[in-house]
């Protein structure tokens, strides 16, 4: 899709506010879901508002490190949910648990810092060799496809983990109607809309779905119509006016002296829970930046550079966790929003970060955002996640799949990834995407072993068979093949003598 606004462009003030609100809506559900999942799993009381504030603060750090050249928002990372749950495990006090969230994020961030320093000295050319389009393209596609079940599950409001065993009831049917209306309005605005309407399809779609859901919910208060209730308006009765920041909770009523004998072992547990996951998220960091690079047609791994994106992501995670407890990561929802709206202006991301931080203190606004039903967000995410998957498939288009080596490489990524090949070792889980990426890298290395030597040998054979004088009768050949032969021959003649003699 052709961009309407480039990275450095300046949308008008009114447009900028709408663009930022659209980005905020796109990333909201996932950002606040992480602390909600941890709370439900561990019985903790992480603040949703604080997580939103932390995401905004982490994004500001990321933008600073990337010199305002990468238009992507950082939100709460799902990959660290297990690690965050480990911070509250073992019967430790709530204060120590919050401190564990901060320490864990620092461990994860330091992994990024170390890798960034290594990249600074080694450069990034090795990444293209290690992860060419045949590897990174299907990996990006997997990021979108792996989220597909989440979008559908939200759309119907039913747990689809046991496929074929669930029964659609009145509530799930109405949820699906809301999701489809949201999706349809988003599509119509994006495809047929004019001017501003075309650039904010998510806002129009979400508001349309919310209105329909509110109408159904209104009827649910009639006797016997409880299943029509889609929006939980009771959340407005317990609005959170001031975020409970993690760094405050970590030191309120804390008595670490009494827990001194266990703190050492606890920190070790946190390190084991967070550090390996950081390496997994690093792989997704590469895929996300390859994806956004293809959308804005600028290689972010070269400018501002992978070392800067890693530092921004790593330090941004630390800052995000200090405020909200959640390590941050680049968001596919944000990338999808850029792709669909055609707006890559980094000023939009900057304002989105500011809005996230300010809105954390505006209880009615945050409560309204959190009241948007999952089915409405599911309708939007069908488009968002689909665009991520298609972006990866567009990268695969550039790959020569007539080459068996490339065919095996792409297959090695797609099948394990779609099949859900995730490996768990104790408290550490290597996600399906990470496993697929690793297998793709290994397969790519396997099919390319000896290719350079083979190319040299073939080149020498071509040169030996070429006419050695103009008096010889020329043999008709395919012009493209002849050009390729001349190229190989020239490369062979210029190759170091000791390499040719191997």
C-alpha positions in Angstrom: 0.0 0.0 0.0 1.3 3.5 -0.9 1.9 5.6 2.1 -0.1 8.8 2.5 2.3 10.2 5.1 5.9 9.2 5.3 8.0 8.8 8.4 9.1 12.5 8.5 5.8 14.0 7.2 3.7 16.3 9.4 0.0 15.6 9.3 -2.3 18.5 10.3 -3.0 19.0 14.0 -6.6 17.6 13.8 -5.5 14.6 11.7 -2.6 13.9 14.0 -4.8 13.6 17.0 -7.1 11.2 15.2 -4.2 9.1 13.9 -2.7 8.9 17.4 -6.1 7.9 18.9 -6.4 5.2 16.2 -2.9 3.9 17.2 -3.9 3.9 20.8 -7.1 1.9 20.1 -5.1 -0.6 18.0 -2.5 -1.4 20.8 -4.8 -1.0 23.8 -6.4 -4.4 24.0 -3.0 -6.3 24.0 -1.3 -3.8 26.2 -3.8 -4.1 29.1 -4.4 -7.8 28.6 -0.9 -8.8 29.8 -1.3 -7.4 33.4 -4.9 -8.8 33.4 -3.7 -12.3 32.6 -0.9 -12.1 35.2 -3.5 -10.9 37.8 -5.9 -13.7 37.1 -3.1 -16.3 37.2 -1.2 -15.1 40.3 -3.9 -13.2 42.3 -1.7 -10.1 42.1 -3.1 -6.6 41.5 -1.1 -5.0 38.7 -2.5 -1.7 37.5 -3.8 -1.5 34.0 -3.4 2.2 33.9 0.3 1.9 35.0 0.9 -0.7 32.2 -0.5 1.9 29.7 1.7 4.6 31.1 4.7 2.3 31.0 4.0 1.5 27.4 3.9 5.2 26.5 7.1 5.9 28.5 8.9 2.9 26.9 7.9 4.1 23.4 9.3 7.6 24.1 12.6 5.9 25.0 12.5 3.8 21.9 11.9 6.9 19.7 14.8 8.7 21.3 17.2 5.8 20.7 16.0 5.3 17.1 16.3 9.1 16.3 12.6 9.2 15.6 13.0 7.1 12.4 11.0 4.0 13.3 7.2 4.5 13.4 6.2 1.7 15.8 4.7 1.6 19.3 6.0 -0.5 22.1 3.4 -2.3 24.3 3.3 -5.0 26.9 5.0 -8.2 25.7 3.0 -11.4 25.8 6.3 -13.4 25.7 7.1 -12.5 29.3 3.8 -13.5 30.9 5.3 -16.7 32.2 8.3 -14.8 33.5 6.1 -12.2 35.2 4.0 -14.9 36.9 7.3 -16.4 38.2 7.9 -13.1 40.0 4.9 -13.6 42.1 5.3 -17.4 42.7 6.6 -19.2 45.8 4.6 -17.3 48.4 6.8 -14.2 48.4 5.4 -10.9 49.5 3.6 -8.6 47.0 6.2 -5.9 47.3 9.0 -8.4 46.5 6.9 -9.6 43.6 6.7 -6.1 42.1 10.4 -5.6 42.7 10.9 -8.9 40.8 9.1 -7.4 37.8 11.5 -4.5 37.7 14.6 -6.7 38.2 13.5 -9.2 35.6 12.9 -6.4 33.0 16.4 -5.1 33.7 17.8 -8.5 33.1 15.9 -8.8 29.8 16.9 -5.2 28.8 20.6 -5.9 29.5 20.4 -8.9 27.0 19.3 -6.4 24.3 22.1 -4.0 25.4 24.8 -6.7 25.1 23.5 -7.8 21.7 23.3 -4.2 20.5 27.0 -3.7 21.5 27.9 -6.8 19.5 26.0 -5.6 16.5 27.6 -2.2 16.7 31.0 -3.8 16.2 30.0 -6.7 13.9 27.6 -4.8 11.6 24.3 -6.1 10.2 25.3 -7.7 6.9 25.5 -11.1 8.7 21.8 -10.8 9.4 20.9 -10.8 5.8 23.0 -13.9 5.3 21.6 -15.6 8.4 18.0 -14.6 7.7 17.3 -13.8 4.1 13.8 -13.2 2.7 13.2 -17.0 2.6 13.6 -17.0 6.4 12.3 -13.7 7.5 9.3 -13.5 5.1 7.5 -16.6 6.4 8.4 -15.7 10.0 6.7 -12.3 9.6 3.7 -14.1 8.1 3.7 -16.4 11.2 3.4 -13.5 13.6 0.1 -12.6 12.0 -1.1 -16.1 11.6 -0.2 -17.0 15.2 -2.5 -14.3 16.4 -5.4 -15.4 14.2 -7.0 -17.7 16.7 -6.9 -14.9 19.3 -8.8 -12.6 16.9 -11.4 -15.3 16.1 -11.8 -16.3 19.7 -12.4 -12.7 20.7 -14.8 -12.2 17.8 -17.1 -15.0 18.9 -16.5 -14.8 22.7 -16.0 -18.5 23.0 -12.9 -20.6 23.9 -11.9 -22.3 20.7 -9.2 -24.4 22.2 -11.4 -27.5 22.0 -12.5 -27.2 18.4 -15.8 -28.8 17.6 -16.9 -29.1 21.3 -18.2 -25.6 21.9 -21.8 -24.5 21.2 -22.7 -21.1 19.9 -25.2 -19.5 22.2 -27.1 -16.2 21.9 -24.3 -14.2 23.4 -21.6 -15.6 21.1 -23.8 -15.1 18.0 -24.4 -11.4 19.0 -20.6 -11.1 19.6 -19.9 -12.4 16.1 -22.4 -9.9 14.7 -20.6 -7.0 16.4 -17.2 -8.3 15.2 -18.4 -8.6 11.6 -20.0 -5.2 11.7 -16.8 -3.7 13.1 -14.7 -5.5 10.4 -17.1 -4.5 7.6 -17.2 -0.8 8.5 -13.4 -0.8 8.8 -13.1 -2.4 5.3 -15.6 0.0 3.8 -13.9 3.1 5.3 -10.4 1.9 4.2 -11.5 0.9 0.6 -14.2 3.4 -0.3 -13.7 6.2 2.2 -12.5 9.6 1.1 -9.8 11.8 2.7 -9.9 11.5 6.5 -12.4 8.7 6.6 -10.0 6.5 4.6 -7.1 7.2 7.1 -9.0 6.4 10.3 -10.9 3.2 9.5 -10.2 1.6 12.9 -11.8 4.5 14.8 -14.9 4.4 12.7 -15.1 0.6 12.8 -14.6 0.4 16.6 -17.1 3.1 17.3 -19.6 1.4 15.0 -19.1 -2.0 16.7 -19.3 -0.4 20.2 -22.7 1.3 19.3 -24.1 -2.0 18.1 -22.8 -3.8 21.2 -24.3 -1.1 23.4 -27.7 -1.5 21.8 -27.6 -5.3 22.4 -26.5 -4.6 26.0 -29.4 -2.2 26.5 -31.9 -5.0 25.7 -30.1 -7.4 28.1 -31.6 -5.6 31.1 -35.0 -6.9 30.1 -36.1 -10.1 32.0 -34.7 -13.2 30.5 -32.4 -11.4 28.0 -29.2 -11.5 30.1 -27.3 -13.3 27.2 -27.5 -10.1 25.2 -25.2 -8.3 27.5 -21.9 -7.7 25.7 -20.5 -4.6 27.4 -19.8 -4.6 31.2 -20.8 -1.1 32.2 -20.1 -1.9 35.9 -16.4 -1.1 35.3 -17.3 2.6 35.6 -18.2 2.0 39.2 -14.6 1.2 40.2 -12.5 3.6 38.1 -8.8 3.9 38.8 -8.0 7.6 39.1 -4.3 7.2 40.0 -2.1 4.4 38.5 -0.4 2.1 41.0 3.1 2.4 39.6 5.3 -0.7 40.0 8.2 1.1 41.5 6.0 2.5 44.3 4.3 -0.8 45.0 7.7 -2.4 45.2 8.7 -0.2 48.2 5.4 0.3 49.9 5.2 -1.7 53.1 8.3 -3.6 52.0 10.4 -5.4 54.6 13.2 -6.8 52.6 15.4 -7.3 55.7 13.0 -10.0 56.9 13.2 -11.7 53.5 17.0 -11.3 53.2 17.7 -15.0 53.3 15.5 -15.7 50.3 16.2 -12.7 48.1 19.4 -14.1 46.6 17.7 -17.3 45.4 14.7 -15.3 44.3 16.8 -13.0 42.0 18.4 -16.2 40.5 14.9 -17.5 39.8 14.0 -14.2 38.1 17.1 -14.2 36.0 16.4 -17.7 34.7 12.8 -16.8 34.0 13.6 -13.6 32.0 17.0 -13.9 30.3 16.2 -16.8 27.9 12.9 -15.2 26.9 14.8 -12.0 25.9 16.7 -14.0 23.3 13.4 -15.3 22.0 11.9 -11.8 21.7 15.1 -10.7 20.0 14.1 -12.9 17.0 10.7 -11.3 16.9 12.3 -7.9 17.2 14.2 -8.6 14.0 11.0 -9.9 12.2 9.0 -6.8 13.3 11.6 -4.4 12.1 12.0 -6.2 8.8 8.3 -6.0 8.4 8.0 -2.2 9.1 11.0 -1.6 7.0 9.2 -3.2 4.0 6.2 -1.0 4.6 8.0 2.3 4.8 10.6 1.2 2.2 13.5 2.1 4.4 15.8 -0.5 6.0 15.7 0.3 9.7 18.4 -2.2 10.5 20.7 0.0 8.5 19.3 3.4 9.5 19.0 4.1 12.4 20.6 0.7 12.8 19.9 -2.5 14.6 22.0 -1.5 17.5 19.8 1.5 18.1 16.5 -0.4 17.7 17.8 -2.9 20.2 18.8 -0.3 22.7 15.5 1.5 22.3 13.6 -1.8 22.8 15.8 -2.9 25.7 15.9 0.3 27.6 12.3 1.0 26.8 11.4 -2.4 28.4 13.2 -1.4 31.5 11.4 1.9 31.8 8.1 0.4 30.9 8.5 -2.2 33.7 9.6 0.4 36.3 6.2 2.1 35.8 3.9 -0.7 34.7 5.7 -3.9 35.5 5.5 -5.2 31.9 8.6 -5.5 29.6 7.7 -3.9 26.3 8.2 -5.0 22.7 7.4 -3.6 19.2 3.7 -4.3 18.4 2.4 -6.0 15.3 -0.9 -4.2 15.9 1.0 -0.9 15.5 2.7 -2.1 12.3 -0.6 -3.3 10.9 -2.2 0.1 11.7 0.6 1.9 9.8 0.1 -0.5 6.8 -3.7 -0.1 6.6 -4.0 3.6 7.3 -1.0 4.5 5.1 0.3 6.8 7.8 3.9 6.2 8.8 4.5 9.6 10.4 6.6 9.1 13.5 4.9 12.2 15.0 1.8 10.0 15.3 3.7 7.4 17.4 5.1 10.2 19.5 1.6 11.7 20.2 0.3 8.1 20.8 2.9 7.6 23.5 2.0 11.0 25.1 -1.7 10.1 25.0 -1.1 6.7 26.6 0.8 8.4 29.5 -1.7 11.2 30.0 -4.8 9.0 29.6 -3.5 6.8 32.5 -4.6 9.6 34.8 -7.9 10.2 33.1 -10.0 7.5 34.7 -13.2 7.8 32.6 -11.2 7.7 29.4 -9.2 4.6 30.4 -12.3 2.9 31.7 -14.1 3.6 28.5 -11.2 2.1 26.5 -11.2 -1.0 28.8 -14.9 -1.4 28.3 -14.6 -1.9 24.6 -15.8 -5.5 24.3 -13.4 -8.2 23.0 -15.7 -9.0 20.1 -15.3 -5.5 18.7 -11.5 -5.6 19.0 -11.6 -9.1 17.5 -13.3 -7.6 14.4 -10.5 -5.0 14.0 -7.8 -7.6 14.7 -9.0 -9.7 11.8 -7.7 -6.9 9.6 -4.7 -6.0 11.7 -3.3 -9.5 12.0 -4.2 -10.3 8.4 -2.1 -7.4 7.2 0.9 -8.6 9.2 0.6 -12.0 7.6 0.3 -10.6 4.1 3.3 -8.4 4.7 5.4 -11.5 5.3 3.9 -13.2 2.2 4.9 -10.2 0.1 8.5 -10.8 1.2 8.2 -14.4 0.2 7.1 -13.2 -3.3 10.6 -12.0 -3.9 12.0 -15.5 -3.2 12.7 -17.9 -6.1 10.6 -20.9 -5.0 11.8 -22.9 -8.0 15.0 -23.3 -6.0 14.6 -26.3 -3.8 16.8 -24.8 -1.2 14.5 -21.8 -0.8 11.5 -24.1 -0.9 12.8 -26.2 2.0 13.7 -23.1 4.0 10.2 -21.6 3.7 8.6 -24.9 4.5 10.8 -25.3 7.6 9.5 -22.0 8.9 5.8 -22.3 8.0 4.9 -25.8 9.0 6.4 -25.9 12.5 5.1 -22.4 13.1 1.6 -23.0 12.0 1.7 -26.4 13.7 2.6 -24.8 17.0 6.0 -26.3 17.7 6.7 -24.7 21.0 9.3 -26.1 23.5 9.1 -25.8 27.2 12.0 -26.4 29.6 10.8 -25.9 33.2 9.6 -22.3 33.4 11.1 -21.3 30.0 9.1 -21.6 26.8 10.5 -21.2 23.4 7.5 -19.9 21.4 6.4 -21.5 18.1 7.6 -18.5 16.2 11.0 -18.6 17.7 11.3 -22.4 17.1 10.2 -21.9 13.5 12.7 -19.1 13.0 15.6 -21.1 14.4 14.7 -24.1 12.3 14.5 -21.8 9.2 17.9 -20.4 10.0 19.4 -23.9 10.3 17.8 -25.1 7.1 19.0 -22.1 5.2 22.5 -22.7 6.4 22.2 -26.4 5.5 21.0 -25.8 1.9 23.7 -23.1 1.3 26.7 -25.1 2.5 29.2 -25.3 -0.4 27.2 -23.1 -2.7 30.1 -20.7 -3.1 32.5 -23.4 -4.0 30.0 -25.0 -6.3 29.6 -21.6 -8.0 33.3 -21.2 -8.5 33.7 -24.7 -9.9 30.8 -24.2 -12.3 32.3 -20.9 -13.3 35.6 -22.5 -14.2 33.8 -25.1 -16.3 32.0 -22.4 -18.2 35.2 -20.4 -18.8 37.0 -23.5 -20.1 34.2 -24.3 -22.5 34.1 -20.7 -23.9 35.6 -20.0 -27.3 39.3 -19.1 -26.9 39.5 -17.1 -30.1 37.3 -15.0 -32.4 37.9 -17.5 -35.2 35.9 -20.3 -33.6 32.3 -20.8 -34.8 30.0 -19.1 -32.3 27.4 -21.4 -30.7 23.8 -20.0 -30.4 22.9 -19.7 -26.7 20.2 -18.2 -24.6 21.1 -14.6 -24.0 20.2 -14.6 -20.2 22.2 -17.8 -19.7 25.1 -16.3 -21.6 25.0 -13.2 -19.5 25.0 -15.2 -16.3 27.9 -17.4 -17.6 29.9 -14.3 -18.3 29.2 -13.0 -14.8 30.3 -16.3 -13.2 33.4 -16.4 -15.4 34.4 -12.9 -14.5 34.0 -13.6 -10.8 36.0 -16.8 -11.1 38.9 -15.0 -12.9 39.0 -12.4 -10.2 38.8 -14.9 -7.3 41.9 -15.3 -5.2 44.1 -18.0 -6.6 44.3 -20.0 -3.4 40.5 -20.2 -3.3 40.4 -21.5 -6.8 42.9 -24.2 -6.0 40.9 -25.7 -3.2 
